[in-house]
Amino acid sequence: MIEPAPLQQVTDLLVEWSNGNKEALDKLIPLVYTELRRLARHYMRRERTGHSLQTTALVNEAYIKLVAQRNVTWQNRAHFFAMAAQLMRRILVDHARRHTNRKRGGDFPRETLD
């Protein structure tokens, strides 16, 4: 029996996962992990030196958000990676906002002036 090409295999697993097969997710992750790390490295290269978020942490946060997606019918691997890229960008933006908030006194207790 001929194994499906890795690209087609990823698409097939995404479709199975969309249809509720949790085992498909377990098979999918090893196939897409390298590409997710490549995406994360790409985005981290654009960040400031000494950024507190590491590449692996970015991949892990994106994975958690991808798995939590409900009512998504994955069309193909391009759709999956586009969503992963968008989530990574959002994670980095949210991280930067939290950092800026702390830098501008966001951790201090608020007092009302009456």
N, C-alpha and C positions, 0 to 999 in steps of 0.2 A: 504494500500500500504506500502511495506517495504522500509524504507530509506536505501540508499546505505551506506556501511561502510565509515567512514570518509576518510580512505586512498583511496578508490576507488572514493569517491566524489571529493577529491583533484585532482586526475588524470583526472576525467571527466571535471572539471572546467578548468584545464590547457589546455585540448584539445579544449574546447569551446573558451577559450581566444585566443588560437593560430589561431582559425578559424575566429577571428575578433569579437567575442561577448564581448563587453566592460562590460556588466552586469555580466559576469562570473568573471571578475576581482574583482568587488565589493563583490561578494559572497566568493571569494577565500581568500582574505586578512584576514578576521577574523579566518579562518581555519588554516592558516599557520603562523600567527603572533607569537604565542607562540614558535613555533619551530625556527623561525628566531631569536627571543630574546635569546633562548638557545644557538644557534650557536654563536651569538654575544658575549654572556657572556663567552663562551669557548675561543674565540679569545682574548677577553679583559683580561682574567686571565693571558695570556702569556705576556702581555704588561707591561711596566715599571710602578712603583707606581707613582701616580699623573698624569697619562696620561690625556691629555686635551680632548680627544675624549671619550664621554660617550657611554654606550651600546645602549641607545635609538637612539642616533645620528648615530651610525653605522648601526643600523637596518633601519633607515629612509633613509640614503644615499644608502644602498643596495637596498631598495625598489624602490627608484627613478631610479636607474640604471637598475633594473630588468624590470620595466614598460617601460623603454625607449628602451629595446631590440626589434629590428625589425628583421623580417625574421627568428624567432626562432620557430621551431615546437617542443613544449614541448612533450616529450615522456611519462613521468610519473613524480610522485612527487620526486623520487630520482634524476632525471635529474634537476628538478627545484631547489632542495636544494643543489645539487652539484654546480650549477651555482651561487646560492646565497652565498655559502661558498667561492667560488673563488673570487667573487666580494668583499666580506668582507675583504679577505686577500689583494686584490689589494688596497682597500681603506686605510687599515692600512699601507701598504708599501708607498703609495703616501703621506699619512699624515706624516710618519716618514721622508721621503725625504724633504718635505717642512719644517719640524721642524729643520732638520740638516742644510738645506740651510740657514734658518734665523740665526741659531746658528753660522754659519761660515761667516756671513756678507752678506747674500743674499738680505737683505733689503736696503743695502747702495747703493747710486747712483754710477754708474760706470763712471770712467773717463779714457779717452784714454791718453796715454803717448806719445806724439809726440815731 
